[in-house]
Amino acid sequence: MSDQRRRCINDNCTSKPKSKLHPANKSMCNYYNVPHTPYRRVCGACLQKSIIYFDRIGRRFKNGKCILDDQYPIKLTSIIDLSDSDDGNAANNDAEPSTENLNDPQIAKLRTLINTTLKDTVGQLYKKQEELCQSYLMSEKAKIEAENEKLNNLTQQVDLAIGQLYNNLYKFDSQRRFEYDKEISIVEDLNNTDEDTVLSMTLPRLLDDIPKECKPIRHLLKLGDRVYGMKHSQMRPWFEATITCEFIDKIYCVKFDDETEKVLNYKNLAYIDAASQAQYPVGSRVIAKFQDVDIKLTDKFYVGIIAEPPKLLNNFRYMIFFDDGYVQYVCHKNIRLMCGESPDVSDDVHENIREFIKEYLQKYPERLMVKFKKKQVVRVELNNVWRLAKVKNLDASLVQLKFLDIKFERTEWIYRGSNRLGPIQDKLCSNNQDKRVRGTVLTDVNRLLNRPYIEIDNMTENEKSVDIDNSDNTQNPQENNGVIKLIQIPANCPKPHPYKHHECSHFCMLWVHYDYSQTKYMNVLNIPLHYGFMRSVLTDEKLKLKKVIYTTPCGRNIDNENEMYNYLKLTSYNNNQMPMDLFNFDCLVNPLSLLSVPEVFIRVQDISYEMEFKPISVFNSLNDLVPDHIKYITERKIGPGVNLNIDSKFLCGCDCIDDCEDKNKCSCWQLTYMGPKTYPAIFKDHDDIGYSFKRLHKQVITGIFECNASCKCKKTCLNRVVQEPLKTSLQLFLTEKKGWGVRTLADIPKGSFVCTYLGVVRTEKDADSDFPLNWGEYLADLDFLEKVEGIKDGYESYVVQSEDESEDHTSSSDDEEFNPSWAIKNKMNIIESRMLLRKNLQDTNTKIDGKHKLSKLNTQQKDVSKNTSLLRYLDRDCGIYTLDAKVSGNIGRYFNHSCDPNIFIQNVFIDTHDLRFPWVSYFALSNIPAGTELSWDYNYMIGSVKNKRLMCHCESKNCKGRLL
Ligand SMILES: C[S@@+](CC[C@H](N)C(=O)[O-])C[C@H]1O[C@@H](n2cnc3c(N)ncnc32)[C@H](O)[C@@H]1O
């Protein structure tokens, strides 16, 4: 109190400390924003300042001007509240009114009169002031609202810009992740010294070396012209000669430099100089220098045909198919044009390769070629015997193979599209021309198992670049397509308690009231965050490591799946346990990311009409279309003639009473393991097979057997994934060039189950009967058995390869431990294959002609190792069954194809163990950021449907250009 008496009420007072102080009334206290007490004091200067202000305000009041339209201090209540004004009192404090005056009735009357008059006048002024203030406040409010709107617009723009930035960042991030994946494979490549071509090792040729693409002119020959002539036969070298005589029909007599003379027609003569202006087109008849590094046969010209033009991919060299069966890359200066050729140039080539060349030129530029990596082993035909050879080197369309099973060392360059190669032969044998497309539901086993596999080189470089260029211009405007936002978890959701030391029990989770049935509209990774969990990404600055930590409702910090699983088990109550796929410990996955799209483009709220647990909206920002009507199903339907028994009595189940945690004890897990164990040379890492905490990181070609209706385990068991209702937040959207597609609204962690592919199970015959009307757009073959057969095919190659590494894996395949019926059948096939291999090994009788080693571009030999099929043992007559989703299907029918897919197919057995009827299920191949389209590799065989040509618009870096 005494302190208040000694200092000025203005905190910012600049007067000297000992300045004279005056009593401060309520208005002054208000002006300086301090509570009023009778002891407040104000210095002269500050008093003056406030008086000036009140004077100005008073004048405004008196003159009927708005008092708010001024630089007002923080509080004005006191001056507006006249009735409460203590100004008079303030005056009293300073100078006490004389009681004498008050008692005078005259003065009292006068005083009353003045008061009334004052009150009337002030009252009127007050009323006016009230109106003025009101309108002033209204206009201020309008101004603030306008300002607010401006700010809102600005915020929205900033939001959008941030969203776009985030999008780009995400794109970059996902690319980075992708590149990271690639990096790993590069490391593997290096270890294996794999290279796809030797192009990288050689310096690129100068483009100036290559003449322009125009037809070379064949000028007429005259006497004395120097030429190259066929001295002996098409298979032998050509030599320089001089035209000495000309007969009719372009027949000439030529004298070789060794004085021998020969009569040759113009198709057996070649110009002496390389064409300087023109590039030789594919199919041109030429002679070219053949270089054999091994036996030093250089500088000799042999006759052949141009098979590939010079281009970047082949380091600007021509690929030549020589008549003697050799193939080689040759640069322009070492090629001479023949003086003439037949209208169908294949008539001029040696009969050994005529058919091959004819077909090649007909189909060019579409070519089937085998994709190799160094050290891979492949079956190759040599002198009518199928042999094993190892990839030594690669050069664009050629592969150098070293034969393994012959006594002497032999290597040979072979065209990657030659039907002497086992994979090409297989493809030709199984080619279903003029039939519906065989959309296989499994990745090409060869590609998956790192074996040579067929690729189709069907585009010219120009075609490719046109396609890629176009794709860039056709991107949807980003805003229309939606932006990635980070969602907020509602503030009223339970938050983790601060941690206090305790033993966890169901009480730790009880209070958060977790109920999965209430999570329909939540993204799967968000669910724990709605029920008391917190997820944070911590950075260890020292180790430069990022780590995801979940804080549980009871405050415990958990940083790995094992611990989380134990926690969930320990704290579950009433069988209400959170499943493991609600959690993810990868810091590149953000559970809060969400694709936010403009509502106006949502055409249908749920394409499944609530048949799925999660709604699947339909988005279209390109036009007003909605998808054609189909019957949405959530279980496969059985078509005519299909005998599928899903009675659980026919299923083998496990006896586990836990969550089938111990994979060695659970008979269902063991069924899954059995397949890979049958092929030990291929599936080396047995610990890594199948689900891991409900995620699948690698395809199991031999199928996954989930726990089923006859098992004793709980529904929370870790071996139940595909049988659960849809969990991912998906959206059907119209793409620019591929029709409808599916994208994810939230981040999907690698290995997550996405959904199944459902349709009507039809017999192959039944499905083929709709052709060509139903050419296969929505068909997926249930070719599980065929693919398992594919693993077995060439299994010996791997055994041979591993023998190199002094490991005999064949013996372990005889392991008697696993013998359910289908594995026994597989084993029988392996034994048969081995017998075949021995037979092949006996025949090592190979010739070399001393100079130009025998070689062949093609073979007439049919694949001798095509052996029995598993299907044979199953005593079936229906061939492969197929899932037809054209009329009835689920969201799985809308996934488009990509040459760089982000989801893969897994065959899973749930309601039947009949191997012909797996559930076809999609899993995430990598972390998939929110907003990304989900696509798989259809594995269509290009050219397999007559008159059907589909360009691929997947726009991936590795796009092959054609879908069909
Ligand atoms: C199973 S459907 C996929 C859903 C389909 N987009 C729709 O609108 O119903 C397969 C068809 O989609 C189209 N498609 C899928 N992937 C494509 C791609 N990468 N490029 C071009 N078209 C594609 C082709 O028309 C193909 O026949």
Ligand as a Chemical Component Dictionary entry (heavy atoms), coordinates in Angstrom:
data_LIG
# 
_chem_comp.id                   LIG 
_chem_comp.type                 NON-POLYMER 
_chem_comp.pdbx_formal_charge   0 
_chem_comp.three_letter_code    LIG 
# 
loop_
_chem_comp_atom.comp_id 
_chem_comp_atom.atom_id 
_chem_comp_atom.alt_atom_id 
_chem_comp_atom.type_symbol 
_chem_comp_atom.charge 
_chem_comp_atom.model_Cartn_x 
_chem_comp_atom.model_Cartn_y 
_chem_comp_atom.model_Cartn_z 
_chem_comp_atom.pdbx_ordinal 
LIG C1  C1  C 0  -8.238  -55.395 -64.780 1  
LIG S1  S1  S 1  -8.624  -54.002 -65.709 2  
LIG C2  C2  C 0  -8.113  -52.702 -64.681 3  
LIG C3  C3  C 0  -9.227  -51.730 -64.418 4  
LIG C4  C4  C 0  -9.587  -50.917 -65.593 5  
LIG N1  N1  N 0  -8.659  -49.807 -65.734 6  
LIG C5  C5  C 0  -11.010 -50.415 -65.519 7  
LIG O1  O1  O 0  -11.252 -49.246 -65.826 8  
LIG O2  O2  O -1 -11.898 -51.174 -65.168 9  
LIG C6  C6  C 0  -7.430  -54.076 -66.977 10 
LIG C7  C7  C 0  -7.573  -53.028 -68.052 11 
LIG O3  O3  O 0  -7.162  -51.764 -67.588 12 
LIG C8  C8  C 0  -6.406  -51.076 -68.572 13 
LIG N2  N2  N 0  -5.022  -50.945 -68.094 14 
LIG C9  C9  C 0  -4.532  -51.474 -66.986 15 
LIG N3  N3  N 0  -3.242  -51.129 -66.828 16 
LIG C10 C10 C 0  -2.899  -50.385 -67.878 17 
LIG C11 C11 C 0  -1.700  -49.761 -68.306 18 
LIG N4  N4  N 0  -0.585  -49.811 -67.605 19 
LIG N5  N5  N 0  -1.721  -49.073 -69.464 20 
LIG C12 C12 C 0  -2.843  -49.002 -70.186 21 
LIG N6  N6  N 0  -4.015  -49.562 -69.843 22 
LIG C13 C13 C 0  -4.053  -50.254 -68.707 23 
LIG C14 C14 C 0  -6.434  -51.954 -69.810 24 
LIG O4  O4  O 0  -7.524  -51.543 -70.582 25 
LIG C15 C15 C 0  -6.694  -53.314 -69.239 26 
LIG O5  O5  O 0  -7.323  -54.134 -70.161 27 
# 
loop_
_chem_comp_bond.comp_id 
_chem_comp_bond.atom_id_1 
_chem_comp_bond.atom_id_2 
_chem_comp_bond.value_order 
_chem_comp_bond.pdbx_ordinal 
LIG C1  S1  SING 1  
LIG S1  C2  SING 2  
LIG S1  C6  SING 3  
LIG C2  C3  SING 4  
LIG C3  C4  SING 5  
LIG C4  N1  SING 6  
LIG C4  C5  SING 7  
LIG C5  O1  DOUB 8  
LIG C5  O2  SING 9  
LIG C6  C7  SING 10 
LIG C7  O3  SING 11 
LIG C7  C15 SING 12 
LIG O3  C8  SING 13 
LIG C8  N2  SING 14 
LIG C8  C14 SING 15 
LIG N2  C9  SING 16 
LIG N2  C13 SING 17 
LIG C9  N3  DOUB 18 
LIG N3  C10 SING 19 
LIG C10 C11 SING 20 
LIG C10 C13 DOUB 21 
LIG C11 N4  SING 22 
LIG C11 N5  DOUB 23 
LIG N5  C12 SING 24 
LIG C12 N6  DOUB 25 
LIG N6  C13 SING 26 
LIG C14 O4  SING 27 
LIG C14 C15 SING 28 
LIG C15 O5  SING 29 
# 
